[in-house]
Amino acid sequence: MPPTARARRYDGQKTRAAALAQLDHVRTAVGGLTPEQFALPTRLGEWTVRELVAHLAMATGSVARGLEQPPPAKAAATPAQWPRASAALAASVDDRTRALAAAHDPVELLERTAEEFARVTEETSAERVLAVRPAAMRLADALATRCVELIAHSDDLAAATGAGIPYDRQALATATRVLADALADAAPGGSVEVRIPPFAVVQCVEGPRHTRGTPPNVVETDPLTWIRLATGRTSWAEAREAAQVTASGERADIGGYLPILS
């Protein structure tokens, strides 16, 4: 899975700050949950809120675990390739999440993980390659994928508990761009322009490429709706019916390419 030639590069300091800011928002929300709220169901299959929090700790903690290993010779994946490559790990992720949730207090687990995350990322160059699943990445790129996890699961946590969780602007922007680039990687081409203002514009889907003026096939939505579409939290049909996405042109139905990450 060699990195693409024109892969977006993420600024390590900005991406680290974004991930830390969103993680802090999650910590605040989780610290205020009651035992009854930890037992609530989520929209993630059979996971309860307790398991969702354990998964967030596991996903964030993967950075520290990767940095404990000898650095791979080179990066093997970009953030745009990460969603599709991660699909094969779903069963393993579920098993490990359930085991972690059963063995630890969720608040203490998240606090400990967040402190370790802040420490190891501060001490490490953003260019350092680390061993993460499913493939080795630059630290800056791995942090970009953690922004996706943190934003998507902040939304899951808010939906399950009713907690008001803020979205760090830079973390939301990074998550939006990672998933937009992932669509372009999964459906290469130039016949459809996907706009997610103010953070991302990508072209995708095979077919005639426009070169000037207004493109004939345009999809536009807001960042949070895009993240829900890209991660399977909402369907293309649901978003269209709710007028949360607009699509014009005969090739603009991109529902068949979604979700990108599930």
C-alpha positions as CSV (number, residue, x, y, z in Angstrom):
1,M,0.0,0.0,0.0
2,P,2.5,2.7,-1.1
3,P,1.6,6.3,-0.3
4,T,0.0,8.2,-3.2
5,A,2.2,10.6,-5.0
6,R,0.2,13.8,-4.1
7,A,-0.9,12.8,-0.6
8,R,-1.9,15.8,1.6
9,R,0.7,16.5,4.3
10,Y,-0.4,17.4,7.8
11,D,1.4,19.8,10.1
12,G,2.5,17.9,13.1
13,Q,2.1,20.7,15.6
14,K,-1.3,21.8,14.5
15,T,-2.6,18.2,14.2
16,R,-1.3,17.3,17.6
17,A,-2.9,20.4,19.2
18,A,-6.2,19.6,17.5
19,A,-6.2,16.0,18.7
20,L,-5.4,17.1,22.2
21,A,-8.1,19.8,22.2
22,Q,-10.8,17.3,21.1
23,L,-9.5,14.7,23.5
24,D,-9.9,17.3,26.3
25,H,-13.5,17.9,25.3
26,V,-14.1,14.2,25.4
27,R,-12.5,13.9,28.8
28,T,-14.6,16.6,30.2
29,A,-17.8,15.0,28.9
30,V,-16.9,11.5,30.1
31,G,-15.9,12.8,33.5
32,G,-19.5,14.0,34.0
33,L,-21.3,10.8,33.1
34,T,-23.2,8.8,35.6
35,P,-23.1,5.0,35.9
36,E,-26.5,4.8,34.3
37,Q,-25.2,6.8,31.3
38,F,-22.2,4.5,30.9
39,A,-24.7,1.6,30.5
40,L,-26.7,3.4,27.7
41,P,-26.7,1.9,24.2
42,T,-24.9,3.7,21.3
43,R,-25.5,3.6,17.6
44,L,-22.4,1.4,17.2
45,G,-23.9,-2.0,17.2
46,E,-24.0,-3.6,20.6
47,W,-21.5,-1.2,22.2
48,T,-22.6,0.7,25.3
49,V,-21.2,4.1,26.2
50,R,-18.7,2.3,28.4
51,E,-17.4,0.4,25.5
52,L,-17.4,3.5,23.3
53,V,-15.2,5.3,25.9
54,A,-12.9,2.3,26.1
55,H,-12.6,2.3,22.3
56,L,-11.7,6.0,22.3
57,A,-9.0,5.2,24.8
58,M,-7.7,2.3,22.7
59,A,-7.7,4.3,19.5
60,T,-5.9,7.2,21.1
61,G,-3.5,5.0,23.0
62,S,-2.4,3.3,19.8
63,V,-0.1,6.2,19.1
64,A,1.9,5.6,22.3
65,R,1.9,1.9,21.7
66,G,3.3,2.4,18.2
67,L,6.0,4.7,19.4
68,E,7.2,2.0,21.9
69,Q,8.1,-0.2,18.9
70,P,11.3,0.2,16.7
71,P,10.5,2.7,13.9
72,P,9.7,1.1,10.6
73,A,12.0,2.0,7.7
74,K,9.3,4.0,5.9
75,A,5.6,4.9,6.0
76,A,3.4,2.4,4.2
77,A,0.1,4.3,4.1
78,T,-1.3,7.8,4.0
79,P,-4.4,9.0,6.0
80,A,-6.4,8.8,2.8
81,Q,-5.7,5.1,2.6
82,W,-6.3,4.4,6.2
83,P,-10.1,4.0,6.2
84,R,-10.3,1.3,3.6
85,A,-7.3,-0.5,5.0
86,S,-8.8,-0.5,8.5
87,A,-12.0,-2.4,7.4
88,A,-10.3,-5.8,7.9
89,L,-9.6,-5.0,11.5
90,A,-13.3,-4.5,12.6
91,A,-13.7,-7.9,14.4
92,S,-10.4,-7.5,16.2
93,V,-11.2,-4.0,17.2
94,D,-14.5,-5.2,18.6
95,D,-12.9,-7.9,20.7
96,R,-10.2,-5.7,22.1
97,T,-12.7,-2.9,22.9
98,R,-15.0,-5.3,24.9
99,A,-12.0,-6.7,26.8
100,L,-10.7,-3.3,27.7
101,A,-14.1,-2.1,28.8
102,A,-14.6,-5.1,31.0
103,A,-11.2,-4.7,32.7
104,H,-11.0,-1.0,33.4
105,D,-12.9,2.0,34.9
106,P,-13.6,4.1,31.8
107,V,-12.9,7.5,33.3
108,E,-9.5,6.4,34.7
109,L,-8.6,4.6,31.5
110,L,-9.3,7.7,29.4
111,E,-7.5,10.0,31.8
112,R,-4.4,7.8,31.9
113,T,-4.4,7.4,28.1
114,A,-4.8,11.1,27.5
115,E,-1.9,12.0,29.7
116,E,0.3,9.4,28.0
117,F,-0.8,10.6,24.6
118,A,0.1,14.2,25.4
119,R,3.5,13.2,26.8
120,V,4.7,10.9,24.0
121,T,3.6,13.2,21.2
122,E,5.3,16.2,22.7
123,E,8.6,14.3,22.9
124,T,8.5,12.9,19.3
125,S,9.2,14.4,15.9
126,A,6.2,14.6,13.6
127,E,8.2,12.9,10.9
128,R,8.9,9.9,13.0
129,V,7.4,6.7,11.4
130,L,5.5,4.5,13.8
131,A,4.0,1.1,13.7
132,V,0.3,1.5,13.8
133,R,-2.5,-0.7,12.5
134,P,-3.1,-1.3,9.7
135,A,0.1,0.1,8.3
136,A,3.1,2.3,9.4
137,M,2.6,6.1,9.2
138,R,4.3,9.3,9.9
139,L,3.3,10.6,13.4
140,A,1.7,13.7,11.9
141,D,-0.4,11.4,9.6
142,A,-1.3,9.1,12.5
143,L,-2.5,12.1,14.5
144,A,-4.7,13.1,11.6
145,T,-6.4,9.7,11.7
146,R,-6.9,10.2,15.5
147,C,-8.8,13.4,14.7
148,V,-11.2,11.3,12.7
149,E,-11.7,8.9,15.5
150,L,-12.1,11.7,18.1
151,I,-14.6,13.7,16.1
152,A,-16.7,10.8,14.9
153,H,-16.9,9.3,18.4
154,S,-17.5,12.6,20.1
155,D,-20.6,12.7,17.9
156,D,-21.5,9.2,18.9
157,L,-21.0,10.0,22.6
158,A,-23.2,13.1,22.3
159,A,-25.9,11.1,20.4
160,A,-26.0,8.4,23.1
161,T,-25.8,10.6,26.2
162,G,-27.1,14.0,25.2
163,A,-23.9,15.6,26.4
164,G,-22.9,18.8,24.7
165,I,-19.5,18.1,23.3
166,P,-17.7,21.0,21.5
167,Y,-15.8,20.3,18.2
168,D,-12.4,21.7,18.0
169,R,-12.2,23.6,14.7
170,Q,-8.9,22.2,13.6
171,A,-9.8,18.6,14.6
172,L,-13.0,18.9,12.6
173,A,-11.2,20.3,9.6
174,T,-8.6,17.5,9.7
175,A,-11.2,14.8,10.0
176,T,-13.2,16.3,7.1
177,R,-10.1,16.4,4.9
178,V,-9.0,12.9,5.7
179,L,-12.3,11.5,4.8
180,A,-12.7,13.6,1.7
181,D,-9.3,12.5,0.5
182,A,-10.3,8.9,1.3
183,L,-13.3,9.2,-1.0
184,A,-11.0,10.5,-3.8
185,D,-8.7,7.6,-3.2
186,A,-11.4,5.0,-3.2
187,A,-13.2,6.5,-6.3
188,P,-10.5,8.2,-8.3
189,G,-11.5,10.4,-11.2
190,G,-12.6,14.0,-11.9
191,S,-16.2,13.9,-12.9
192,V,-17.7,14.9,-9.5
193,E,-16.7,17.7,-7.3
194,V,-17.4,17.2,-3.6
195,R,-17.5,20.4,-1.6
196,I,-17.4,20.5,2.2
197,P,-17.0,24.1,3.1
198,P,-15.0,25.6,4.6
199,F,-12.6,22.8,4.9
200,A,-12.3,20.6,1.8
201,V,-13.0,20.2,-2.0
202,V,-12.1,17.0,-3.8
203,Q,-12.8,15.6,-7.2
204,C,-13.7,11.9,-7.6
205,V,-15.5,9.3,-9.7
206,E,-14.4,8.2,-13.2
207,G,-15.8,10.1,-16.1
208,P,-15.4,13.4,-18.0
209,R,-13.2,15.8,-16.2
210,H,-14.2,19.5,-16.1
211,T,-11.4,22.1,-16.6
212,R,-13.1,25.5,-16.1
213,G,-16.3,27.0,-14.9
214,T,-18.9,25.3,-12.8
215,P,-18.5,21.5,-12.8
216,P,-21.5,19.6,-14.1
217,N,-21.6,17.2,-11.1
218,V,-21.4,18.8,-7.7
219,V,-22.1,17.5,-4.2
220,E,-22.1,19.8,-1.2
221,T,-22.6,19.3,2.5
222,D,-21.4,20.6,5.9
223,P,-18.5,19.0,7.7
224,L,-20.4,17.1,10.4
225,T,-22.9,15.7,7.9
226,W,-20.0,14.6,5.7
227,I,-18.3,12.8,8.6
228,R,-21.6,11.1,9.4
229,L,-22.0,10.0,5.8
230,A,-18.4,8.9,5.4
231,T,-18.5,6.8,8.6
232,G,-22.0,5.3,8.1
233,R,-23.7,7.2,10.9
234,T,-26.3,8.4,8.3
235,S,-27.1,7.2,4.8
236,W,-27.0,9.1,1.6
237,A,-30.7,8.8,1.2
238,E,-31.4,10.1,4.7
239,A,-29.1,13.1,4.2
240,R,-30.7,13.9,0.9
241,E,-34.2,13.6,2.4
242,A,-33.3,15.9,5.3
243,A,-31.7,18.5,2.9
244,Q,-28.4,18.1,4.6
245,V,-26.6,17.4,1.3
246,T,-27.2,18.8,-2.2
247,A,-26.3,16.9,-5.4
248,S,-26.6,18.2,-8.9
249,G,-25.6,16.4,-12.1
250,E,-26.2,12.8,-13.4
251,R,-23.1,11.5,-11.8
252,A,-23.5,13.3,-8.5
253,D,-25.1,10.3,-6.6
254,I,-22.1,9.1,-4.6
255,G,-24.1,7.0,-2.2
256,G,-22.6,3.9,-3.7
257,Y,-19.2,4.9,-2.5
258,L,-20.3,5.4,1.1
259,P,-19.5,4.8,3.9
260,I,-15.7,5.1,3.6
261,L,-15.0,4.2,7.2
262,S,-17.3,1.9,9.2
